[in-house]
Amino acid sequence: MPKVSSVIVPYAAYLRVYEPLAAFREPERGHWTRYARRADLPSYQDELRRSLADLLPTPPVPVPVHESGDAFVTEVDGVVRVCPWRTRLRGWQALGELAEDFPEPVLDALLPPVVRDQSTRDYERWRERNPDARPWIRTATWQVPINWFVLVSDEEREYDRGGAGPGSAPPVLRYRTPMVQARRRVARGLRALRQAMDEGPLIDGLVDVGRWLEEFHPRSLVELDYGGLVHTLPAGELEADHSAADVAEGIAALGQGDGAAAGEAYGRLVDRWRSVRDRRSAN
C-alpha cells in the first residue's frame, strides 16, 4: 500500500449505528466478538487514510476490491457494540453521489469515465447478490444534515476540546443516543413538521433516515460525530455549538404553532453553518 500522510483528513461528519453482537449471525458474530478484543482498534482517521491510499494509484481505485473486515467498537453498560465499516459498499454509494457535487469535466478529471463505469457495473452485479445490504455509517461533507440533529438531544452532547500542542489529540464533538430514543424523536419530529408544512427536503430527509434506523437492532446505539468538521470551526464556536438544541427548539415551536420562534431557531442554525459552507468553495 502507498504511504499516506499522517495528517488528519477533514472535513466530514458521520452518523453511525453500533449494533450489539447479538444482532449478527454466525460466522460474522464470531468475527466481531474476536475483533472487539483487539488492543489496536482503528479510528475514523485510519479509515479515511486507507480510503485515500486507494486514490493514489493511476488509475485510481474508487472502490476497494474487497470489503473491509474492520469496525468501530464501543462498550456501554457492559454491552459490546460494533459498527462495521463496510467501506466497499459505502464507496459505491458515494461514487453514485459524485455527479451531484461536481460538473462532468471536473468529475472526469478526478475519476476517468471508464473507471466510474466499471465500478457502476460491479455495484449492480453485487446488489443482485446482496439486495438487503445497508451501511452502518452515513457520511456528510462540509455539513451536518439538519435531520441528523433530530435524532439526538443537547443533553447527550459530548465535547472534548482536545490538546493544545502539536501532535495532541484533536477536538471531539459527538452525540450518542439509544436507538429507541432516536426512533421516537424521528416520529415526533415528523408529526410536528407535517402539521406545519407540506412535503419538503427536511421531511424527506427525516423519512429517509428514519427508514434507515429501522433496519437495525433495537438495542443499537446511534452516534452523530462531527469528525473532521471540528477543524473548520474555531474552538470558541465549537464549544458554543448547540445545534441539536436549536433543532429541537425549532421543531417544538412548530408543534405549538409558533412560526416566529421556529424561525429564530432555524436562523441561528443557518448562521452557525454558513461559515462552514463558505469554506467549501474557498481555495
C-alpha positions as CSV (number, residue, x, y, z in Angstrom):
1,M,0.0,0.0,0.0
2,P,1.3,3.5,-0.8
3,K,2.4,5.6,2.1
4,V,-0.2,8.1,3.3
5,S,0.4,11.2,5.3
6,S,-0.3,11.1,9.0
7,V,-2.1,14.4,8.8
8,I,-5.7,14.2,9.9
9,V,-8.1,14.2,7.0
10,P,-11.0,16.7,7.2
11,Y,-13.9,17.6,6.5
12,A,-16.7,15.0,7.0
13,A,-19.3,14.3,9.7
14,Y,-20.7,10.8,10.4
15,L,-23.9,9.2,11.5
16,R,-23.1,5.7,12.9
17,V,-25.1,2.8,14.2
18,Y,-23.4,0.4,16.7
19,E,-25.2,-2.9,16.9
20,P,-24.9,-5.4,19.8
21,L,-23.1,-8.6,18.9
22,A,-26.4,-10.5,19.2
23,A,-27.6,-8.7,16.1
24,F,-25.1,-10.6,13.9
25,R,-25.5,-14.1,12.6
26,E,-22.6,-16.6,12.7
27,P,-19.9,-16.7,11.4
28,E,-20.0,-12.9,11.4
29,R,-20.8,-12.7,15.1
30,G,-17.7,-14.7,15.9
31,H,-15.6,-12.5,13.8
32,W,-16.8,-9.3,15.6
33,T,-16.5,-11.0,19.0
34,R,-12.8,-11.7,18.4
35,Y,-12.3,-8.4,16.7
36,A,-13.7,-6.4,19.7
37,R,-11.0,-7.9,21.9
38,R,-8.2,-6.4,19.9
39,A,-6.0,-3.8,21.6
40,D,-5.2,-1.9,18.4
41,L,-8.7,-0.9,17.2
42,P,-8.6,1.7,14.4
43,S,-10.0,5.2,14.5
44,Y,-12.0,7.1,11.9
45,Q,-8.8,8.8,10.8
46,D,-7.4,5.3,10.0
47,E,-10.4,4.6,7.8
48,L,-10.0,7.8,5.9
49,R,-6.3,7.3,5.3
50,R,-6.9,3.8,3.9
51,S,-9.5,5.2,1.6
52,L,-7.1,7.9,0.4
53,A,-4.5,5.3,-0.3
54,D,-6.7,3.7,-3.0
55,L,-6.9,7.1,-4.8
56,L,-3.2,7.5,-5.2
57,P,-2.5,4.8,-7.9
58,T,-3.1,5.6,-11.6
59,P,-5.8,4.9,-12.5
60,P,-7.3,5.4,-9.0
61,V,-9.3,2.7,-7.2
62,P,-12.5,4.5,-6.2
63,V,-14.0,1.4,-4.5
64,P,-12.0,-1.3,-2.6
65,V,-11.7,-4.6,-4.4
66,H,-12.6,-6.4,-1.1
67,E,-14.9,-5.5,1.7
68,S,-13.4,-4.3,4.9
69,G,-13.3,-6.6,7.9
70,D,-12.9,-3.6,10.3
71,A,-15.3,-1.9,12.5
72,F,-15.6,0.8,15.2
73,V,-16.2,-0.8,18.7
74,T,-17.8,0.7,21.8
75,E,-18.9,-0.8,25.1
76,V,-21.7,0.9,27.0
77,D,-23.3,-0.5,30.2
78,G,-21.4,-3.8,29.7
79,V,-22.7,-4.3,26.2
80,V,-20.2,-4.5,23.4
81,R,-21.5,-3.0,20.1
82,V,-19.8,-2.8,16.7
83,C,-20.2,-0.5,13.7
84,P,-18.8,-2.3,10.6
85,W,-17.1,0.0,8.2
86,R,-18.4,-1.7,5.0
87,T,-16.0,0.5,3.1
88,R,-16.7,-1.1,-0.3
89,L,-20.5,-0.6,-0.1
90,R,-20.1,3.0,1.1
91,G,-17.6,3.6,-1.7
92,W,-20.1,2.5,-4.3
93,Q,-22.8,4.7,-2.8
94,A,-20.5,7.7,-2.6
95,L,-19.5,7.3,-6.2
96,G,-23.1,7.4,-7.2
97,E,-23.5,10.8,-5.5
98,L,-20.4,12.4,-7.0
99,A,-22.4,13.7,-10.1
100,E,-24.5,15.8,-7.7
101,D,-21.3,17.6,-6.3
102,F,-19.1,18.1,-9.4
103,P,-19.6,19.2,-13.0
104,E,-18.8,16.5,-15.5
105,P,-15.4,17.9,-16.7
106,V,-14.2,18.0,-13.1
107,L,-15.6,14.6,-12.3
108,D,-13.8,13.2,-15.4
109,A,-10.5,14.6,-14.2
110,L,-11.0,13.2,-10.7
111,L,-12.2,9.7,-11.9
112,P,-12.0,8.8,-15.6
113,P,-15.4,7.7,-17.1
114,V,-14.1,4.2,-17.7
115,V,-13.3,3.8,-14.0
116,R,-16.7,5.0,-13.0
117,D,-18.5,2.9,-15.5
118,Q,-16.7,-0.3,-14.3
119,S,-17.5,0.5,-10.7
120,T,-21.1,1.0,-11.6
121,R,-21.3,-2.4,-13.3
122,D,-19.6,-4.0,-10.4
123,Y,-22.1,-2.5,-8.0
124,E,-25.1,-3.6,-10.0
125,R,-23.9,-7.2,-10.0
126,W,-23.1,-7.0,-6.3
127,R,-26.6,-5.6,-5.5
128,E,-28.2,-8.5,-7.3
129,R,-26.4,-10.9,-4.9
130,N,-26.9,-8.7,-1.8
131,P,-30.3,-6.9,-2.2
132,D,-30.7,-6.2,1.5
133,A,-27.3,-4.8,2.3
134,R,-27.1,-1.4,4.0
135,P,-24.3,0.6,5.6
136,W,-23.8,1.2,9.3
137,I,-22.3,4.6,8.6
138,R,-23.6,7.7,6.8
139,T,-21.2,10.5,5.8
140,A,-21.8,14.1,5.1
141,T,-19.1,16.5,3.8
142,W,-18.9,20.2,4.9
143,Q,-22.1,19.9,6.9
144,V,-24.2,18.0,9.4
145,P,-27.6,17.4,7.9
146,I,-30.4,19.0,9.9
147,N,-32.3,15.8,10.1
148,W,-29.4,14.1,11.9
149,F,-29.8,16.6,14.8
150,V,-33.4,15.5,15.2
151,L,-32.1,12.1,16.4
152,V,-30.2,13.4,19.4
153,S,-30.7,15.8,22.3
154,D,-28.4,18.5,23.7
155,E,-28.1,16.6,27.0
156,E,-26.3,13.8,25.0
157,R,-23.7,16.2,23.7
158,E,-20.1,15.2,24.4
159,Y,-17.4,17.8,23.8
160,D,-13.7,17.5,24.3
161,R,-11.6,20.5,23.3
162,G,-8.5,18.3,22.8
163,G,-4.9,19.2,23.4
164,A,-3.2,22.5,22.8
165,G,0.3,21.4,21.4
166,P,1.5,19.9,18.2
167,G,0.6,16.3,17.8
168,S,-2.0,16.5,20.6
169,A,-5.5,14.9,20.3
170,P,-7.9,16.9,18.2
171,P,-11.2,18.2,19.5
172,V,-14.2,15.8,19.6
173,L,-17.8,16.8,19.4
174,R,-20.4,14.0,19.2
175,Y,-23.8,12.8,20.4
176,R,-24.7,9.3,21.4
177,T,-28.3,8.1,22.0
178,P,-30.1,4.7,22.3
179,M,-31.8,3.6,19.1
180,V,-35.2,3.6,20.8
181,Q,-34.8,7.3,21.6
182,A,-33.6,8.2,18.1
183,R,-36.7,6.5,16.6
184,R,-39.1,8.3,19.0
185,R,-37.5,11.6,18.1
186,V,-37.9,10.9,14.4
187,A,-41.6,10.1,14.9
188,R,-42.2,13.2,17.0
189,G,-40.3,15.4,14.5
190,L,-42.2,14.1,11.5
191,R,-45.6,14.8,13.3
192,A,-44.6,18.4,14.1
193,L,-43.2,19.0,10.6
194,R,-46.2,17.6,8.7
195,Q,-48.6,19.6,10.8
196,A,-46.7,22.8,9.9
197,M,-45.7,22.4,6.3
198,D,-46.2,20.4,3.1
199,E,-43.7,17.8,2.0
200,G,-40.2,19.2,1.5
201,P,-36.5,18.3,1.8
202,L,-36.5,18.4,5.6
203,I,-39.4,15.9,5.8
204,D,-38.0,13.7,3.0
205,G,-34.6,13.6,4.7
206,L,-36.1,12.7,8.1
207,V,-38.2,10.0,6.5
208,D,-35.1,8.6,4.8
209,V,-33.0,8.5,8.0
210,G,-35.9,7.0,9.9
211,R,-36.3,4.1,7.5
212,W,-32.6,3.5,7.7
213,L,-32.7,3.3,11.5
214,E,-35.5,0.7,11.3
215,E,-33.0,-1.7,9.7
216,F,-31.0,-2.1,12.9
217,H,-31.4,-3.9,16.2
218,P,-33.5,-2.0,18.8
219,R,-30.7,-2.1,21.3
220,S,-28.3,-0.4,19.0
221,L,-26.5,2.9,19.8
222,V,-26.7,5.9,17.4
223,E,-23.8,8.3,17.2
224,L,-23.6,11.7,15.5
225,D,-19.9,12.6,15.2
226,Y,-18.6,15.9,13.9
227,G,-15.5,14.1,12.7
228,G,-13.2,16.3,10.7
229,L,-15.6,19.2,10.8
230,V,-14.1,20.2,14.2
231,H,-11.2,21.6,12.1
232,T,-13.4,24.0,10.3
233,L,-14.7,25.8,13.4
234,P,-12.7,28.0,15.9
235,A,-12.6,26.5,19.4
236,G,-14.9,29.1,20.8
237,E,-17.6,28.5,18.2
238,L,-17.2,24.7,18.5
239,E,-17.7,24.9,22.3
240,A,-20.7,27.1,21.8
241,D,-22.3,24.9,19.1
242,H,-25.6,23.5,20.4
243,S,-27.2,22.8,17.0
244,A,-29.2,19.8,18.4
245,A,-30.8,22.2,20.9
246,D,-31.7,24.7,18.1
247,V,-33.3,22.0,16.0
248,A,-35.3,20.6,19.0
249,E,-36.4,24.1,19.9
250,G,-37.5,24.8,16.3
251,I,-39.5,21.6,16.0
252,A,-41.1,22.1,19.4
253,A,-42.1,25.6,18.3
254,L,-43.6,24.3,15.0
255,G,-45.6,21.8,17.0
256,Q,-47.0,24.7,19.1
257,G,-47.8,26.7,16.0
258,D,-45.2,29.4,16.9
259,G,-43.6,30.1,13.5
260,A,-41.7,33.1,14.8
261,A,-39.8,31.1,17.4
262,A,-39.2,28.3,14.9
263,G,-37.7,30.9,12.5
264,E,-35.4,32.2,15.2
265,A,-34.1,28.8,16.0
266,Y,-33.6,28.0,12.3
267,G,-31.8,31.3,11.8
268,R,-29.3,30.5,14.5
269,L,-28.6,27.2,12.8
270,V,-28.1,28.7,9.4
271,D,-25.8,31.4,10.7
272,R,-23.7,28.9,12.5
273,W,-23.2,26.6,9.5
274,R,-22.8,29.3,6.8
275,S,-19.1,29.8,7.6
276,V,-18.5,26.1,7.2
277,R,-20.3,26.0,3.8
278,D,-18.4,29.1,2.7
279,R,-15.1,27.3,3.3
280,R,-16.1,24.5,1.0
281,S,-15.9,26.8,-2.0
282,A,-12.7,28.7,-0.9
283,N,-9.3,27.9,-2.3
